[in-house]
Amino acid sequence: MTDRTNSPESRDIANVLHAYTNLEKHQETGPFIARGGKGIYIRDEAGKEYIEGLAGLWCTSLGFGEERLIEAATRQMRELPFYHVFSSKSHNPAIDLAERLIELVPVPMSKAFFANSGSEANDTVVKLVWYYNNAKGRPEKKKIFSRIRGYHGVTVAAASLTGLPANHMDFDLPIANIRHTDCPHYYEFCLDGETEEDFASRLAVSLEQQILDEGPETVAAFIAEPIMGAGGVIMPPRTYFEKIQVVLKKYDILFIADEVICGFGRTGNMFATETYDLKPDMMTMAKALSSAYLPISAVLINEEVFKTISANSNKVGVFGHGFTYSGHPVAAAVALETLKLYEERDIIGHVRSVTGRFQARVNAFMEHSLVGETRAIGLIGAVQLAKDKSSRTHFDPSEGVGPFIAARAQEHGLIVRALPNDTVAFCPPLIITETEIDDMFDRFEKALGDCNEMVQGRTGAAA
């Protein structure tokens, strides 16, 4: 491979902060440079092809090189390359997209607000929750509960909702009025002999006690990913959301479903809200909304929230929130075309047809001595490594086992991501076939073998 560390292109990126990477290391070795892609594959600058096992960042649902999305963007660029949605102005792509999303979601929603990323959508939710309660004459009801290991973005407010230490440390986060409750990972946090249902009950009791400790009159909202993505692809234990929602309703607390990763077919339904029978008051979505071809996100709110906000805006004289690029016509046009492709190609049906193979291949890794847990639904899954299977003991982060296996997977032509506690995530484009699923996991199996040799080598050296 050509050395890029001193090239003009390298100098251009030398000052870019790469998220979740060791900056010092990559200043020495240079970053991975993507040059092209087709279908589920991405190609680097040397022409080597890789299976994109995480769909980029959980987002390129229709894969790379989808001509209809390119054409949709080109058409809209020629017709209306930009207009805003401020001051009673709008345009057809934003209007049509809002109407389509409200039709698609499995719970009643009234209005859509557009932003440019999941972070901005969740940041907007924080403001809406506070605005809503001020409008209701409840200025003290402002605290928002998230969960340890939840991920909701990296703006100041969204990063505060995020429950990962790296997103807080030395950023002076979280901000006021953000609280974190238990992580619902049964494998890691269950008690001896505790069933999933009992574990879910214990977490619901714990949440209720936290609410009581804070004062229910001060708690405004609870936000959750149906499946926790960046925190480790953590599936909710059985009956968890059923019991959590009872607590929220009891204390008049808004429920926000963060569908940024799970939305648009990932779990085998259009939204994971349907998969887990959620009844949110607000929903956020992004990523697969446009198959990541252009940045766009959305916040959907129900009629009660809308009416309250609308009445307050009339009193104030303006709804003082929005972005220059909210509902950008080109991004909205690409999102509309993406939704058409999901329907025309029956992407949901396709996901359901291949999920059996996907889950079987993920779960087969449970036989490996290094694997503590596997989890999968639809086309999202994870393999979590363990130093000791019987005691569910983690490797120490300093051992770098997760990053090692991700690096070896890349050497074998597979891009995956190492998450907390040496969890390797899989979230391929939704168009992946059964043959490609086998190829993806065959490559990972080689990386797992390399990791096993590395661990055994260390053990032997220590002995």
C-alpha positions as CSV (number, residue, x, y, z in Angstrom):
1,M,0.0,0.0,0.0
2,T,1.2,3.5,-0.8
3,D,2.5,5.4,2.2
4,R,0.2,8.4,2.7
5,T,1.6,9.7,6.0
6,N,3.5,12.5,4.3
7,S,1.4,13.0,1.2
8,P,-0.7,16.2,0.5
9,E,-3.8,14.2,1.2
10,S,-2.4,13.2,4.6
11,R,-1.6,16.8,5.4
12,D,-5.2,17.8,4.6
13,I,-6.5,15.4,7.2
14,A,-3.7,15.8,9.8
15,N,-5.8,18.1,12.0
16,V,-9.1,16.1,11.8
17,L,-10.1,14.4,15.1
18,H,-11.2,10.9,14.3
19,A,-13.9,9.8,16.7
20,Y,-13.3,6.7,18.9
21,T,-9.7,6.1,17.6
22,N,-6.3,6.4,19.2
23,L,-5.1,9.6,17.7
24,E,-1.5,9.1,18.5
25,K,-1.5,5.7,16.9
26,H,-3.1,6.9,13.7
27,Q,-0.7,9.9,13.4
28,E,2.0,7.2,13.0
29,T,0.2,4.7,10.8
30,G,-2.2,6.9,8.8
31,P,-6.0,6.3,8.6
32,F,-8.0,4.0,6.5
33,I,-8.9,5.9,3.3
34,A,-12.1,4.8,1.6
35,R,-12.2,5.4,-2.2
36,G,-15.3,3.7,-3.5
37,G,-18.0,1.1,-2.8
38,K,-20.7,-1.1,-4.3
39,G,-23.4,-3.0,-2.6
40,I,-22.2,-4.2,0.8
41,Y,-18.5,-3.6,-0.1
42,I,-16.2,-0.7,0.4
43,R,-12.9,-0.2,-1.4
44,D,-9.7,1.4,0.0
45,E,-7.2,3.6,-1.9
46,A,-5.1,0.5,-2.8
47,G,-8.2,-1.2,-4.4
48,K,-8.7,-3.7,-1.6
49,E,-12.3,-4.6,-1.0
50,Y,-13.9,-5.1,2.3
51,I,-17.4,-6.2,3.5
52,E,-18.8,-3.2,5.4
53,G,-20.1,-5.1,8.4
54,L,-21.4,-2.1,10.2
55,A,-23.0,-0.4,7.2
56,G,-20.6,2.5,7.7
57,L,-21.9,3.8,11.1
58,W,-25.1,1.7,11.3
59,C,-26.5,3.7,8.4
60,T,-25.8,2.7,4.8
61,S,-28.9,0.5,4.7
62,L,-29.1,0.2,0.9
63,G,-25.4,-0.2,0.4
64,F,-23.1,1.7,-1.7
65,G,-23.6,3.0,-5.3
66,E,-27.4,3.0,-5.3
67,E,-28.1,4.9,-8.6
68,R,-31.7,5.9,-7.7
69,L,-30.6,7.8,-4.7
70,I,-27.9,9.6,-6.7
71,E,-30.5,10.4,-9.4
72,A,-32.9,11.7,-6.8
73,A,-30.3,14.1,-5.4
74,T,-29.4,15.2,-8.9
75,R,-33.0,15.9,-9.9
76,Q,-33.6,17.9,-6.8
77,M,-30.4,19.9,-7.1
78,R,-31.5,21.1,-10.5
79,E,-35.1,21.9,-9.4
80,L,-34.5,23.5,-6.0
81,P,-31.0,23.0,-4.5
82,F,-31.9,24.8,-1.3
83,Y,-34.7,26.4,0.6
84,H,-35.6,26.8,4.2
85,V,-38.6,26.0,6.4
86,F,-38.6,29.2,8.5
87,S,-41.3,31.9,8.7
88,S,-44.2,29.9,7.2
89,K,-42.2,28.8,4.2
90,S,-41.6,25.3,3.1
91,H,-41.1,23.1,0.0
92,N,-42.6,19.9,-1.3
93,P,-39.9,17.4,-0.4
94,A,-40.0,18.4,3.3
95,I,-43.8,18.4,3.3
96,D,-44.0,15.0,1.5
97,L,-41.4,13.4,3.8
98,A,-43.1,14.6,6.9
99,E,-46.4,13.1,5.7
100,R,-44.8,9.9,4.7
101,L,-43.0,9.4,8.1
102,I,-46.2,10.0,10.0
103,E,-47.9,7.4,7.9
104,L,-45.1,4.9,8.5
105,V,-44.6,5.0,12.2
106,P,-46.6,2.4,14.2
107,V,-47.9,4.9,16.9
108,P,-49.9,8.0,16.3
109,M,-47.7,11.0,15.6
110,S,-48.7,14.5,14.6
111,K,-45.8,16.6,13.3
112,A,-42.2,16.1,12.1
113,F,-39.3,18.4,12.7
114,F,-36.2,17.9,10.5
115,A,-32.5,18.3,11.5
116,N,-29.3,16.9,10.1
117,S,-28.1,14.2,12.4
118,G,-29.3,11.9,15.2
119,S,-27.4,14.2,17.6
120,E,-29.3,17.2,16.5
121,A,-32.6,15.4,16.6
122,N,-32.0,14.3,20.2
123,D,-30.7,17.8,21.1
124,T,-33.9,19.1,19.8
125,V,-35.9,16.7,21.9
126,V,-34.3,18.1,25.1
127,K,-35.4,21.6,24.1
128,L,-38.9,20.4,23.2
129,V,-39.3,18.6,26.6
130,W,-38.3,21.7,28.5
131,Y,-40.4,24.0,26.3
132,Y,-43.4,21.6,26.7
133,N,-43.2,21.7,30.5
134,N,-42.8,25.4,30.6
135,A,-45.9,25.7,28.4
136,K,-47.7,23.4,30.8
137,G,-46.8,25.6,33.8
138,R,-44.4,23.1,35.2
139,P,-41.0,24.9,35.2
140,E,-39.6,22.5,37.7
141,K,-40.4,19.4,35.6
142,K,-37.2,19.3,33.5
143,K,-35.1,16.3,34.4
144,I,-34.5,13.8,31.6
145,F,-33.6,10.2,32.3
146,S,-31.3,8.2,30.0
147,R,-29.5,4.9,30.6
148,I,-25.9,4.0,31.4
149,R,-24.3,2.9,28.1
150,G,-27.1,4.5,26.1
151,Y,-26.0,6.5,23.1
152,H,-27.9,9.6,21.8
153,G,-25.3,11.7,20.1
154,V,-22.5,14.2,20.8
155,T,-23.9,17.7,20.9
156,V,-23.7,19.2,24.4
157,A,-27.2,18.0,25.3
158,A,-27.2,14.8,23.3
159,A,-23.8,13.8,24.7
160,S,-25.2,14.4,28.2
161,L,-27.9,12.0,27.5
162,T,-25.4,9.5,26.2
163,G,-24.3,7.2,29.0
164,L,-20.7,6.5,28.0
165,P,-17.9,7.9,30.1
166,A,-15.7,8.8,27.1
167,N,-18.4,11.2,25.9
168,H,-18.3,13.0,29.2
169,M,-14.8,13.0,30.5
170,D,-13.0,16.4,30.2
171,F,-16.0,17.8,28.2
172,D,-17.6,19.0,31.5
173,L,-20.6,16.8,30.8
174,P,-23.4,15.9,31.6
175,I,-25.2,19.2,31.9
176,A,-27.8,19.9,34.6
177,N,-31.1,18.0,34.6
178,I,-29.8,14.9,33.0
179,R,-29.9,11.6,35.0
180,H,-28.8,8.1,34.1
181,T,-30.5,4.9,35.2
182,D,-29.5,1.2,35.0
183,C,-28.1,-0.4,31.9
184,P,-30.5,-3.2,30.9
185,H,-27.9,-5.8,30.0
186,Y,-29.0,-9.0,31.4
187,Y,-25.8,-10.9,30.7
188,E,-23.7,-8.5,32.6
189,F,-25.9,-7.3,35.4
190,C,-28.3,-10.0,36.3
191,L,-28.1,-11.6,39.8
192,D,-27.5,-15.3,40.3
193,G,-30.7,-17.2,39.5
194,E,-32.5,-14.1,38.3
195,T,-34.7,-14.6,35.2
196,E,-34.9,-11.9,32.5
197,E,-38.4,-11.0,33.7
198,D,-37.2,-10.7,37.3
199,F,-34.2,-8.6,36.1
200,A,-36.6,-6.3,34.1
201,S,-38.8,-6.0,37.2
202,R,-35.8,-5.0,39.3
203,L,-34.8,-2.3,36.8
204,A,-38.3,-0.9,36.7
205,V,-38.4,-0.7,40.5
206,S,-35.0,0.9,40.5
207,L,-36.1,3.5,38.0
208,E,-39.2,4.3,40.0
209,Q,-37.1,4.7,43.1
210,Q,-34.8,7.1,41.3
211,I,-37.8,9.1,40.1
212,L,-39.2,9.3,43.7
213,D,-35.8,10.3,45.0
214,E,-35.5,13.1,42.5
215,G,-39.2,14.1,43.0
216,P,-41.7,13.0,40.3
217,E,-42.7,16.7,39.8
218,T,-39.1,17.3,38.5
219,V,-38.8,14.4,36.1
220,A,-39.9,15.3,32.6
221,A,-38.8,12.5,30.2
222,F,-37.2,9.2,29.6
223,I,-35.2,8.5,26.4
224,A,-34.1,5.0,25.2
225,E,-32.8,3.2,22.2
226,P,-34.9,0.1,21.6
227,I,-31.6,-1.7,21.1
228,M,-28.6,0.0,22.6
229,G,-26.2,0.4,19.7
230,A,-22.8,2.0,20.5
231,G,-23.1,0.8,24.1
232,G,-22.8,-2.8,22.9
233,V,-25.8,-3.9,20.8
234,I,-27.7,-4.6,24.0
235,M,-31.1,-6.1,23.6
236,P,-33.9,-5.3,26.1
237,P,-34.6,-8.2,28.5
238,R,-38.1,-9.7,28.2
239,T,-40.8,-7.5,29.6
240,Y,-38.4,-4.6,30.2
241,F,-40.1,-1.9,28.2
242,E,-43.5,-3.1,29.2
243,K,-42.6,-2.5,32.9
244,I,-40.7,0.7,32.3
245,Q,-43.6,2.3,30.4
246,V,-45.9,1.6,33.3
247,V,-43.6,3.6,35.6
248,L,-43.4,6.5,33.1
249,K,-47.1,6.7,32.7
250,K,-47.7,6.6,36.4
251,Y,-45.6,9.8,36.9
252,D,-46.6,11.6,33.7
253,I,-43.2,11.3,32.2
254,L,-42.7,11.6,28.4
255,F,-41.2,8.6,26.6
256,I,-38.8,9.2,23.7
257,A,-37.8,6.4,21.4
258,D,-34.4,6.9,19.8
259,E,-34.8,5.0,16.5
260,V,-31.6,6.4,15.0
261,I,-30.0,3.0,14.6
262,C,-33.0,0.7,14.8
263,G,-35.4,2.5,12.4
264,F,-36.2,1.5,8.8
265,G,-36.1,-2.3,8.9
266,R,-33.1,-3.1,11.0
267,T,-35.0,-5.3,13.4
268,G,-37.3,-6.9,10.8
269,N,-40.0,-4.3,11.3
270,M,-40.0,-0.8,9.9
271,F,-39.3,0.5,13.4
272,A,-38.2,-1.2,16.6
273,T,-41.0,0.6,18.3
274,E,-43.2,-2.0,16.7
275,T,-40.8,-4.9,17.5
276,Y,-40.8,-4.1,21.2
277,D,-44.4,-2.7,21.4
278,L,-43.3,0.8,22.5
279,K,-45.8,3.7,22.9
280,P,-43.5,6.8,22.7
281,D,-44.6,10.4,22.8
282,M,-41.7,11.4,20.5
283,M,-39.5,9.5,18.1
284,T,-36.1,10.4,16.7
285,M,-34.7,8.9,13.5
286,A,-31.8,9.5,11.1
287,K,-29.1,7.2,9.5
288,A,-31.2,4.8,7.3
289,L,-33.7,7.6,6.7
290,S,-31.6,8.4,3.7
291,S,-29.4,5.3,3.7
292,A,-26.9,7.9,4.9
293,Y,-26.5,9.3,1.3
294,L,-27.2,12.8,2.7
295,P,-27.4,14.0,6.2
296,I,-31.0,14.2,7.5
297,S,-32.8,13.4,10.7
298,A,-36.3,13.8,12.1
299,V,-38.1,14.3,15.4
300,L,-41.8,13.1,15.4
301,I,-44.1,14.3,18.2
302,N,-47.6,13.3,19.1
303,E,-50.6,15.6,19.0
304,E,-50.6,16.4,22.7
305,V,-47.0,17.6,22.6
306,F,-47.7,19.5,19.4
307,K,-50.8,21.3,20.7
308,T,-49.0,22.4,23.9
309,I,-45.9,23.6,22.0
310,S,-48.1,25.4,19.4
311,A,-50.2,27.2,21.9
312,N,-47.1,28.4,23.7
313,S,-45.5,29.5,20.5
314,N,-48.5,31.6,19.8
315,K,-48.2,33.2,23.2
316,V,-44.4,33.9,22.8
317,G,-44.9,35.0,19.2
318,V,-42.6,32.6,17.5
319,F,-41.3,29.0,17.9
320,G,-37.6,29.9,18.4
321,H,-35.9,26.8,17.2
322,G,-34.7,25.5,13.8
323,F,-31.6,25.0,11.6
324,T,-30.7,26.5,8.3
325,Y,-30.7,23.0,6.8
326,S,-33.8,21.7,8.5
327,G,-35.6,19.7,5.9
328,H,-33.1,20.5,3.2
329,P,-34.8,19.8,-0.1
330,V,-32.1,17.6,-1.6
331,A,-31.7,15.5,1.6
332,A,-35.5,15.2,1.9
333,A,-35.8,14.1,-1.7
334,V,-33.2,11.4,-1.2
335,A,-35.0,10.3,2.0
336,L,-38.2,10.0,0.1
337,E,-36.6,7.9,-2.6
338,T,-35.0,5.7,0.1
339,L,-38.5,5.1,1.6
340,K,-39.8,4.2,-1.9
341,L,-37.0,1.7,-2.4
342,Y,-37.7,0.1,1.0
343,E,-41.3,-0.4,-0.2
344,E,-40.7,-1.4,-3.8
345,R,-38.0,-3.9,-3.0
346,D,-39.7,-5.2,0.1
347,I,-36.6,-4.6,2.2
348,I,-38.5,-5.6,5.4
349,G,-39.4,-8.9,3.7
350,H,-35.8,-9.4,2.7
351,V,-34.5,-8.8,6.2
352,R,-37.0,-11.3,7.6
353,S,-35.9,-13.9,4.9
354,V,-32.2,-13.7,5.8
355,T,-32.3,-13.0,9.5
356,G,-32.4,-16.7,10.3
357,R,-29.0,-17.2,8.6
358,F,-27.7,-14.1,10.3
359,Q,-28.8,-15.1,13.8
360,A,-27.6,-18.7,13.3
361,R,-24.1,-17.5,12.3
362,V,-23.9,-15.0,15.2
363,N,-25.1,-17.5,17.8
364,A,-22.8,-20.3,16.6
365,F,-19.9,-18.3,18.0
366,M,-21.1,-19.2,21.5
367,E,-19.2,-22.5,21.1
368,H,-15.9,-20.6,21.0
369,S,-13.9,-20.5,24.2
370,L,-13.4,-16.7,23.9
371,V,-17.1,-15.8,23.5
372,G,-19.2,-15.0,26.5
373,E,-22.4,-14.0,24.9
374,T,-24.0,-13.6,21.4
375,R,-27.1,-11.5,20.6
376,A,-28.9,-10.8,17.4
377,I,-32.3,-9.7,16.0
378,G,-33.1,-8.8,12.4
379,L,-29.8,-7.7,10.9
380,I,-28.1,-6.4,14.0
381,G,-26.0,-8.5,16.3
382,A,-23.0,-8.7,18.5
383,V,-20.3,-11.2,19.7
384,Q,-19.0,-10.3,23.2
385,L,-15.7,-11.8,24.2
386,A,-14.9,-13.0,27.7
387,K,-11.7,-13.8,29.5
388,D,-13.6,-16.5,31.5
389,K,-16.9,-17.7,30.2
390,S,-18.1,-19.3,33.4
391,S,-17.6,-16.2,35.5
392,R,-18.4,-13.7,32.7
393,T,-15.1,-12.0,33.4
394,H,-14.0,-9.3,30.9
395,F,-10.6,-8.7,29.5
396,D,-8.9,-5.6,31.0
397,P,-9.3,-2.7,28.5
398,S,-5.5,-2.3,28.6
399,E,-5.2,-5.7,26.9
400,G,-6.8,-4.3,23.7
401,V,-8.6,-7.5,22.8
402,G,-11.6,-5.8,21.1
403,P,-9.5,-3.4,19.0
404,F,-7.2,-6.3,18.1
405,I,-10.0,-8.5,16.7
406,A,-11.4,-5.6,14.8
407,A,-8.0,-4.9,13.3
408,R,-7.6,-8.5,12.3
409,A,-11.0,-8.6,10.8
410,Q,-10.0,-5.7,8.6
411,E,-6.9,-7.6,7.5
412,H,-9.3,-10.4,6.5
413,G,-11.4,-7.9,4.5
414,L,-14.2,-7.2,7.0
415,I,-14.9,-3.9,8.7
416,V,-16.5,-4.3,12.1
417,R,-16.4,-2.2,15.3
418,A,-15.2,-2.9,18.8
419,L,-17.5,-1.6,21.4
420,P,-17.4,-1.6,25.2
421,N,-16.3,-4.8,27.0
422,D,-14.8,-6.3,23.9
423,T,-18.1,-6.5,22.1
424,V,-17.9,-6.8,18.3
425,A,-20.9,-5.3,16.5
426,F,-22.5,-6.5,13.2
427,C,-24.9,-4.3,11.4
428,P,-24.5,-4.9,7.6
429,P,-26.5,-3.1,4.8
430,L,-30.0,-4.5,4.7
431,I,-29.5,-5.7,1.2
432,I,-27.0,-8.4,2.3
433,T,-27.7,-11.9,0.9
434,E,-27.4,-15.2,2.8
435,T,-24.2,-16.0,0.8
436,E,-22.7,-12.6,1.8
437,I,-23.7,-13.2,5.4
438,D,-21.7,-16.5,5.4
439,D,-18.8,-14.7,3.8
440,M,-18.9,-11.9,6.4
441,F,-18.9,-14.4,9.3
442,D,-16.3,-16.6,7.7
443,R,-14.0,-13.6,7.7
444,F,-14.8,-12.8,11.3
445,E,-14.1,-16.4,12.2
446,K,-10.6,-16.0,10.9
447,A,-10.1,-12.9,13.0
448,L,-11.5,-14.7,16.0
449,G,-8.9,-17.4,15.4
450,D,-6.2,-14.8,15.3
451,C,-7.4,-13.3,18.5
452,N,-7.4,-16.7,20.2
453,E,-3.8,-17.3,19.2
454,M,-2.9,-13.9,20.6
455,V,-4.6,-14.5,23.9
456,Q,-3.2,-18.0,24.2
457,G,0.2,-16.7,23.4
458,R,0.0,-14.1,26.2
459,T,-1.3,-16.8,28.6
460,G,1.6,-19.1,27.7
461,A,4.1,-16.2,28.1
462,A,2.7,-15.4,31.5
463,A,2.9,-19.0,32.6
